[in-house]
Amino acid sequence: MTEPVPDEKLIRNISDTAMWAAVFRARENERPDALFRDPLAKRLAGERGERIEKEMKLRGNPEWPWIARTVAVDQTITEEIAAGTDMVINLAAGLDTRPYRMSLPAALAWVEIDLPGILEYKEEILINEKPVCRLERIKLDLADRSGMRQVLAELGRKTKKALIVCEGLLVYLSREEVAGLASDLCAVPTFNQWILDIVSPALMQMMVKQLGKHLDEAGSPMKFAPEEGPNFFVPYGWKPVRVQSMLHVAARLKRLPLWMRPFALLPDKFPPKGKRPWGAACLMARA
């Protein structure tokens, strides 16, 4: 990978955040008490991912929310496959390696959809690696709603029970874009469950203060933090069936920093109008 030029932006585009996330998975992989193993993450993160993580200068222990979210999503995927899911569709898949690192049925269809650049980079790095299930990659800009509808309809005809995964995506969309995506997913009868993560307005304010400058410069500002919480999706055909706050997941996994542990005594539910920092992984089902 080429060295960055001195005046190059820290985060050039939204795809660079995938390299950043891979850094945290790589660090987890190296722990003797790792909650999951991802031996491919270090290669995918590369020098650029390490530079992003280093220069962000996040305070405290910045890894715990990423690890908590990864574990929560892993567990939900495993449970839904055991319940009959025959296809997983990962929207904005980035550098996710679940088709390589998880214990999945060989017959499972796993579909990754993302921008051509990030998927081509991923294919180059993983060219000699073999996924454990049937893996398909579709290079498409998720902002192309017409193209997305066509792809989703085609995938819907190939499955009896699909699980949609949106990890680290919705926060970069507007309310209108999230509503449109929710409606388009609900329009496909075989799309039964949807894993997504959301943040409260209060947490969004904290994230913008820490990260907003870099993301704004990359043309990828954070936008979506609904005051309604998970109930935002109900009018568009989806109801929350399991909501796990990252704070409580991290506490359960014993990964929460010591000074934050008292906050885990608060109720594990969306705070009224999102006035308290809160982020969660949500399992949605067709309403």
C-alpha positions in Angstrom: 0.0 0.0 0.0 1.4 3.4 -0.9 2.4 5.9 1.8 0.0 8.8 2.2 1.1 12.2 1.0 1.5 14.8 3.7 -1.5 16.9 2.9 -3.8 13.9 2.3 -7.0 13.8 4.3 -7.0 11.4 7.2 -10.3 9.9 6.0 -10.7 10.3 2.2 -14.1 8.7 1.9 -16.6 6.6 3.8 -14.8 3.4 2.8 -11.8 4.4 4.9 -13.9 3.9 8.0 -13.9 0.1 7.2 -10.1 0.1 7.5 -10.4 1.8 10.8 -13.0 -0.8 12.1 -10.7 -3.6 10.9 -7.9 -2.3 13.3 -10.1 -3.0 16.3 -11.0 -6.5 15.1 -7.3 -7.1 14.5 -6.5 -6.1 18.1 -9.2 -8.3 19.4 -7.8 -11.2 17.5 -4.4 -10.7 19.2 -5.9 -10.9 22.7 -5.5 -14.2 24.6 -9.1 -13.8 25.8 -10.5 -12.8 22.4 -14.3 -12.8 22.1 -13.9 -13.7 18.4 -11.1 -14.4 16.0 -10.4 -12.4 12.9 -7.0 -13.4 11.5 -7.7 -11.4 8.3 -8.4 -8.1 9.9 -4.8 -6.9 10.2 -4.1 -7.3 6.5 -7.4 -5.6 5.6 -6.7 -2.7 8.0 -3.3 -2.1 6.5 -1.1 0.9 7.2 -3.9 3.3 6.4 -6.2 1.8 9.0 -3.5 2.0 11.7 -2.8 5.6 10.7 -6.5 6.6 11.0 -6.8 4.9 14.4 -3.6 6.5 15.7 -4.4 10.1 14.5 -8.0 10.1 15.7 -6.7 10.3 19.2 -9.9 9.0 20.8 -10.0 9.3 24.6 -10.1 6.3 26.9 -10.7 2.9 25.5 -12.2 3.4 22.1 -12.4 -0.3 21.2 -15.2 -1.5 23.5 -18.2 -0.2 21.4 -16.8 -1.8 18.2 -16.1 -5.1 19.9 -19.5 -5.2 21.7 -21.3 -4.5 18.4 -19.4 -7.2 16.6 -20.2 -9.8 19.2 -23.9 -8.8 19.4 -24.2 -9.0 15.6 -22.3 -12.3 15.4 -24.6 -13.9 18.0 -27.8 -12.7 16.3 -26.6 -13.9 12.9 -25.9 -17.4 14.4 -29.3 -17.5 16.1 -31.2 -16.5 13.0 -29.4 -19.0 10.8 -30.3 -21.7 13.4 -33.9 -20.5 13.0 -34.0 -21.1 9.3 -32.3 -18.1 7.6 -30.9 -19.3 4.3 -29.4 -16.0 3.0 -27.6 -13.1 4.7 -27.4 -9.8 2.8 -24.8 -7.5 4.2 -25.4 -3.9 3.0 -22.3 -1.7 3.0 -20.3 -4.8 3.9 -17.0 -2.9 3.8 -14.2 -5.2 5.1 -16.4 -7.5 7.1 -15.0 -11.0 7.2 -17.8 -13.0 8.7 -18.1 -15.4 5.7 -14.5 -16.4 6.4 -14.2 -16.3 10.2 -17.6 -17.5 11.5 -18.9 -21.1 11.7 -21.5 -21.0 9.0 -23.4 -23.7 7.0 -21.7 -24.4 3.7 -25.0 -24.0 1.9 -25.7 -20.6 3.3 -25.8 -17.8 0.7 -24.0 -14.7 1.9 -24.2 -11.6 -0.3 -22.1 -8.5 0.2 -23.2 -5.2 -1.4 -20.9 -2.1 -1.4 -19.0 0.4 -3.5 -16.8 -1.1 -6.2 -13.6 0.4 -4.7 -13.8 -1.1 -1.3 -14.9 -4.5 -2.6 -12.1 -4.6 -5.2 -9.6 -3.8 -2.4 -11.0 -6.6 -0.3 -10.9 -9.1 -3.1 -7.3 -8.3 -3.8 -6.3 -8.8 -0.2 -8.3 -12.0 0.2 -7.7 -13.5 -3.2 -6.1 -16.7 -1.7 -8.7 -17.1 1.1 -11.7 -19.4 0.9 -15.1 -18.4 2.5 -16.9 -21.1 4.5 -20.2 -20.5 2.8 -21.5 -19.4 -0.7 -20.3 -15.9 -1.0 -21.4 -13.3 -3.7 -20.2 -9.7 -4.0 -22.3 -7.1 -5.7 -20.6 -3.8 -6.5 -23.2 -1.1 -6.2 -23.6 2.4 -4.7 -26.4 2.0 -2.1 -27.4 5.5 -3.0 -28.6 4.2 -6.4 -32.1 3.5 -5.1 -33.3 2.2 -8.5 -30.4 -0.2 -8.8 -30.8 -1.3 -5.3 -34.4 -2.1 -5.7 -33.6 -4.2 -8.7 -30.9 -6.1 -6.9 -33.0 -6.6 -3.8 -35.9 -8.0 -5.8 -33.6 -10.4 -7.6 -32.1 -11.6 -4.3 -35.6 -11.9 -2.8 -36.5 -14.5 -5.4 -33.5 -16.6 -4.5 -34.3 -17.0 -0.8 -37.1 -18.3 1.4 -35.9 -16.4 4.5 -33.3 -13.7 4.4 -31.5 -11.7 7.1 -30.4 -8.2 6.2 -27.3 -6.8 8.0 -26.6 -3.0 8.2 -23.6 -2.5 10.5 -22.2 1.0 10.7 -24.3 2.3 7.8 -27.4 4.1 8.9 -25.7 6.8 10.9 -24.4 8.2 7.6 -27.8 8.4 6.0 -30.6 11.0 6.3 -34.0 10.2 7.9 -35.5 10.2 4.4 -32.8 7.8 3.1 -33.2 5.4 6.0 -37.0 5.5 5.6 -36.6 4.7 1.9 -34.3 1.8 2.6 -36.6 0.4 5.3 -39.5 0.6 2.8 -37.6 -1.0 0.0 -36.5 -3.9 2.2 -40.0 -4.4 3.5 -41.3 -4.6 -0.1 -39.4 -7.9 -0.5 -41.6 -10.6 1.1 -38.7 -13.0 1.8 -36.8 -10.4 3.8 -37.8 -11.5 7.3 -35.3 -10.0 9.7 -33.0 -7.0 9.7 -30.0 -6.3 12.0 -29.1 -2.6 12.3 -27.4 -0.3 14.7 -28.5 3.2 15.8 -27.5 5.9 18.1 -29.4 8.5 20.2 -29.2 12.2 19.4 -27.1 12.7 22.6 -24.6 10.1 21.5 -24.5 11.6 18.0 -23.5 15.0 19.5 -20.6 13.3 21.3 -19.5 11.5 18.1 -19.7 14.6 16.0 -17.5 16.5 18.5 -14.9 13.8 18.3 -15.1 12.6 14.7 -17.2 15.1 12.8 -14.4 17.2 11.3 -12.8 14.3 9.6 -16.0 12.8 8.4 -17.3 16.1 7.1 -14.1 16.7 5.2 -14.5 13.2 3.6 -18.0 14.1 2.5 -19.6 11.6 4.9 -21.1 13.5 7.8 -23.1 11.6 10.4 -26.8 12.3 10.2 -29.1 9.7 11.5 -30.0 9.7 15.2 -33.7 9.4 15.6 -35.5 10.7 18.6 -37.9 7.8 18.3 -35.1 5.3 18.7 -35.9 1.8 17.3 -39.5 2.7 16.9 -38.6 5.0 14.0 -38.8 1.9 11.8 -42.4 0.8 12.7 -44.2 3.0 10.1 -42.0 1.5 7.4 -42.9 -2.1 8.2 -40.3 -3.1 10.8 -40.7 -3.7 14.6 -37.9 -4.1 17.1 -37.8 -7.6 18.6 -34.4 -7.3 20.4 -32.5 -4.2 21.3 -29.1 -4.5 22.9 -27.3 -1.3 24.0 -23.6 -1.5 23.4 -23.0 -0.3 27.0 -24.8 -3.3 28.5 -23.3 -5.7 26.0 -19.8 -4.5 26.8 -20.6 -4.7 30.6 -21.8 -8.3 30.1 -18.6 -9.1 28.2 -16.5 -7.4 30.9 -15.0 -5.0 28.3 -16.4 -1.8 29.7 -13.9 0.7 31.2 -14.0 0.8 35.0 -15.2 4.4 35.1 -18.2 3.5 32.9 -19.4 0.5 34.7 -21.8 2.4 37.0 -23.7 3.6 33.9 -24.5 0.0 33.0 -26.8 0.0 36.0 -29.2 2.3 34.0 -32.1 0.6 32.2 -31.1 -1.1 28.9 -33.6 0.8 26.8 -33.8 3.8 24.6 -33.8 7.0 26.7 -36.7 9.4 26.3 -36.2 11.4 23.1 -32.6 10.2 23.1 -31.4 12.7 25.6 -28.8 10.3 27.0 -25.9 8.9 25.1 -27.1 5.5 23.9 -26.2 3.2 21.0 -27.5 -0.3 20.2 -27.7 -3.2 17.9 -31.3 -4.0 17.0 -32.9 -7.0 15.5 -36.0 -6.0 13.6 -38.7 -8.2 12.2 -41.5 -7.6 9.6 -44.3 -5.8 11.5 
